[in-house]
Amino acid sequence: MLKLIQAYQRVGLVPLIVIGLILGILVGSLANPTIIGGLSMSVAQTISILGALFVGALKAIAPLLVFILIIAAISQHKSGTQVNVRSTLVLYMAGTFLAALTAVVASFLFPTELILKAGEVSQTPPSSLAEVIKVLLTNMVENPIKSIVNANYMGVLSWAAILGFALRHASDNTKQMINDLAEAVSSVVKWVIWFAPLGVFGLVTQTIAETGLSVLLSYARLLAVLVGSMVFIALVVNPLIVFVKTRKNPYPLVFTCLKESGITAFFTRSSAANIPVNLNLAHKLGLHEDTYSITIPLGATINMAGAAITINVMTLAAAHTLGIHVDFGSALLLAVVSTLAAAGASGVAGGSLLLIPLACSFFNIPDTIAMQVVAIGFIIGVVQDSVETALNSSTDVLFTAAADPKYAAYHR
């Protein structure tokens, strides 16, 4: 068994994920009568269990991971040690706002119409910005155990920070125990991620078998605007931000982050679950541990450029579909609001999609239409959410490195 595991790991995670993706498309096509057919749907449903187990494991361990890592990072910080958390947070907010603005411009340049025939969505979205802020603040003081169970990342983050500060004066033995626990949880997440190829196989098989490719093709233009905006942020805007901050060629760092963080995040579809990958990458880049041990878990919660793009593109597509004229001033206000709202999206069931009705309300779009747009978001989520997570997670390391003088000193 040990030799089998070693052989599995020698192949590499990314090649194995690609193999799982190809097998999923093949088996799903064989089970879908509109594509190839001939294979029993029950076979595809059985294989889909692999995807359900993988996603379930990620959802279960991710909140606990963020909770323990934040406590460990803050509790072991030594007074007088140089950190660059503030600079990183500024980059997070600037990147998210520019992403929202890019989505606005892309929506004006490539207006998209939606096919408003999607099904109903069971979740209840917020009705106003005040409600978003109220929910955000309420989530921050929710019972910590309940926050972990419900994946309420704002609650996880706030209580972990409070406990971390409270433990800064604890004994060295206590701090070592917390650090060992953080290492253990990180190891568990790494083990789960190694099952990503099987999870991808199950998820893709189920998606292709049940919906085929026709549903995604019907929203090809919408996906093109969404993915195109996210790629533009990753390859143009983010490098420009890094260049302004470091005055150095940003692309070696950009491509490193996309390769070593973005690819795994694309398939796990969880910024929180990708934290160990990002921490390992930050260590390889030679960054200050006191900085990245805080900013990377924090970024997994509040650095949401992809979410801001999704909110704006989907909202403006709905407005264009209904023939509503949107002036640039209103769109700019939408960019500002989506920047603030996106920071809390990760703690809400449905993520950025449930903030779409709030954005639609700015243009008097009926709630019934807005919820159809949300449903469309769930349909294309197999692509949109993967790219969004890859952008968000890789940017966590990118901006942490850009704000770290230690990285600049090593790469002169």
N, C-alpha and C positions, 0 to 999 in steps of 0.2 A: 504493500500500500504506500509506503514512504517513497519508494522508487517511482511509483505512478504519479504521486503528487509532485515530485521533483521534475519529472518529465513534463507534466502539465504546466508548471511554472516556467520551465525553460522555453516553451513555445512563446510565452509573452502574453500579457493581458490583451493588448490591442489586437494582435492577430487572431486570438481566440474569440474576441468579440465580433470581429469581421466574419469569422467562420459561423458563429451563432446567428448572425444577421442573415447570411446567405442561406443557411439551412432553414431558418424561420420563413423566409420568403418562399423557398421551394416547397416546404411542407404545407404552408398556409395556402399556396396556390393550388396544390393538389387537393386540398380539402374544400376549396371554394368552387362551386359549380360554374360560376360565371367566368372563371379564369381557365382552369384545367379540369378540376374535379376528379372523381374516381377514388378519393380517399374519404373514409368515414369522418364526419364532423366530430364524432366522439373521440377520435384519435387526437385531433387538434385541441379539443377541450381538455384532454388528459395532459397534453404537453403544456398547455397554458398554465397548469398548476405550478410549473417551474417559475414562470413569470410572477405569479401571485406570491409565491414564497419569497422570491428575491425582493420584490417591492415591500412586502410585509416586514421582512427583516430590516431593510433600510429604514422604514418608517419607525420601527420599534427602537432601534439603537441610536438614531441620529439626535433626538432631543437629549438623551442621556449623555451623549458625547459632548455636545455643546455645553451642557451644564457643568460637567466635570472639568473640561478643558479651561473654561473661563475661570472657575474657582482656582484651579492649579496655577494658571498664569498670573492672576492678580495676587494670590496669597504668597507666591514665591518671588514677587518683584521686590528688589532691594532699593531702599531710598537712595537717591543720588545717581541711580543708573539711568543712562540716557535712553529715552524712548521717543518714538516719533508718531505716537498715536494721533495727535491732533492734526499733523500734516497729512496723514493717511486718510483721516475722516474728511478733510477738505477735498482731497482727490476723489473720494467716494461720492460726495455730494456733487462736485463739479461734473464728474463722469456721468452720473445719473441724469442731471439736468441737460447736458449736451445730447445724451441719448434721447431724451424726451423731445428736445428741439429737432433732432434729426428725423424722428418719426413724424413730426408735424410737416417738415419740409418734404419728406418722401411722400406723404399722403397728398400734398398739394401737387407734386410733380406727377404722381402716378395714382390718380383717383380710382378707387376700387368700389365696385358694386357687389353686394352680398346677395346670396340666395336665401331669403328669410323663410325657410321651411323647417328649421331645426326643431327638435323636441323641447320639452320643458326641462327646466333645471330646478332641482329640489331646494338648493341652498337659498337663503334670503340675503340679498346684498345690502350694503349700507345705503341709506337714502340721502345723506348729506355729508359734507366735509366735517361738520361738527360731530356727527355720529362716528365718522372714521377716527377722529381724534379721541373721542370719548371711549370707543372700543379699544383703541391703542393703549390709553392710560389705564383702563380697567384691566386689560390683559397683563400689564406690567406688574400689577399687585395681586394677581390671581394666585391661589395656593400653589406653591412650587411643585408639589407632587402632582397635582392636577395639571399643571402646565406641562410637565414632562409627559404625562399620559396622553394629553390631548394635542401634543406637538405645538403648544403655544410658545413660539420662540421668543416673543417679547417678554413673557413672564419668566421663561428659562434664563434669558439674558440678564434681566434685572436682578433676580434673586441670586444668580450665580455671582454677579458683580458684588452684591452686598455681602454675601458669605465670604467671597474672596478677600474683600477689605477687612472683614472681621477676623479672618484667619492670618492676617499678615504678621500678627504678634504671637502666633502659636509656636509651639516648640519645633525644633528641627525634625524630630521624629514624626510629628503630625504632618508637617509639610512634605516629608519624604513619602509618607503613606498616601497622601493625596496625589503626589506626582506618580507614584507607582500605579495607583488606580487609573489615572489619566492614560498612562502607557498601556494598561491592560484593556481599557475600553477602545483605545485607538487600534490595538491589535485585533480586537474582535471585528471592528469595522473593516479593517484590511482583509480579514478572512471572508467577510460577506462580499466585499467587492470582487474577490477572486472568483466568486460564483456568478459574476455579471454575464459571462458568455452564455451560461445556461438560462439565466433570467431573460436575456435578450432573445434567445431562441424561443422561449415560451411566449413572451410578449408579442414578438413579431408574428409568430405563427397564429396567435389568436386574432390579431388585428387584420391580417391578410385574409384569414379564413372567414371572418365575420363580415368585414366591410369591403374587402378587395382594395383596389387602388382607385376606383372610380370616384369615391367620396373625396379623397385628397385632390384628385385632378380637377374636380369641380371648383375647388378653392385654390387653384394653382396661382392665380394672380395675387390673391390675398397673402398666401404663403411667401410669394416672391418679394412682396413689399416688406413683410415682417422679417424674413430671413436676410434679405438684402440690407435692410437698415441695421440689423445686428452685425452682419459681416462688415459693413462700413464703419461701425463703431469700433469693432475689434481691430481692423486693419488700417484705419485712417485716423479716427478721432482719438482713440486711446494712445496710439503712438505719438500723436501730436502733443497730448497732455504730458506724456512721459518726457518728450524732448524739451518742452518748456520747463519742466521741473529739473531735469538732469543736464540739459545741454549736451546730450550724447545720442548717438544713433540708437533709437529705441527698438529696432526690429529684431535684433538677436534675442533680447529679453521677451518681446512680444511673442515670437514664434516658440520660444522655450515654454512659456506659460500655456500657450494654446496646445502644444504637443503633450506636455506632461500633466496638465491639469484639465484643459478643455475637453480632451478626448474622453477621459474617464467620466467627467461630469455629464457629457452628452448622453452617455448610456445609462448612468445611474440616475440621472434626472433629479439629483438632490445635492444642493450646495452644502448642506450640513454633512451629508455622508461623505462628501469629497474633502472634508477638512483634513484628515490624515494625509491625503495625497498632497495637499497644499502646504501643510507643515513640513513634510519631507522635502518638498521642492524649495521652500524658503531656507531650510537648513543647507541644502546643496548650493544655493546661491550665496551663502555666507552672510545672511542677514542677522541682525540683532535678535536673539531669541526672546528677550524681554519685550520686544516690539511685536514680532510676528505671532507670538503665542497669544497675544490679545487681539491684534487687528484682523487676523484671518478668521477666527470664530465670529468676531463681530461683523466682519464683511459678509459672512454667510447668512447673516440676519438682515442687514440693512443696505448692503451694496446691491442694488436691484436695477441696473440699467436696462436689462432685458425686459423686466416687468413694466418699466415706464414706456418702452417702445410698444409693447403689446397693448397697454391701455389706450395709448394715443392712436395707433394705427386702426385698431378695431372700432374705436369711437368715431373717428373721422370717416371711416368706411361706411358706418351706419348713417352718418349725416349725409354723405354723398348719395347713398342709395335712396334716401328719402327726399333728395333734392333740396336740402337745407344749406343755405349759403353760410359759410363760416369765414369771418374776416380774420386776418392774421393776428390782430390783437386778442381776440377770443381764443385762438389756437395757442398763442403764447401763454395766456393765463392757464389754459389746459396743461401746458408743459410744466408750469410751476407747480400746480396742484398734483399732477401725477408723480412729480419728483418726490414730493412729501409723502404722498399716499403709498408709493411703491416700497418705501422703507418698512412699512408694516405689512406688506402683502404676504410675506412668507409665513406669517403666523395665522393666516386666515385660510379656512378650508376652500380650496379652489384657487388659492394664490391670487395672482394679478387679475384673473378673469372676473372675479366678483366685485372688482372696483370699476368695471366697465359701466354698469348702470349709473353709478354716481357721476362719471364723466359724461355720460349721455344726457343726464339731467341738465347740464349746462346749456344744451342746445334744444331743450324741451322735447327730446325724443321720448316717446311713450315707454313706460316700463315693460310693457309686453314685447315691444320690439327689442329693447335692450337685453331682455332675457334670452331672446332668440340669438342675439349676437354672442352672448355668453355660451350658449349651447354650441354654436359654431366653433367657438374657441376650444371647447372640450373635444370636438371632432378632430380638429387639426392639431390638437395638443401633442400627438405622437411625434410631430416634427417641431412645432413651435416651442413646446416646453423643453425639448432636448437642446435646441440651439440656444434658447434663453438661459438655461442653466449653465451651458458651456461658457457663454459670455460672462455671466455673473461670477462664476467660480474662478475662471482664469484671471479675471480682472482683480480679484482679491489679492492674489500674489503679485500681479503686475504693479498695482499702486503701492502695495507695501514695500516692494523693492525700490520703486521710484522715490519714495519718501525717506528711504534709509541711506544716510551718508556712508555707511559701511559698504553698501553695494557699490556706490559711486567710487569709493576709494579703491576697491578691488578691481574695478573695470575701467581704469583710466587708459 
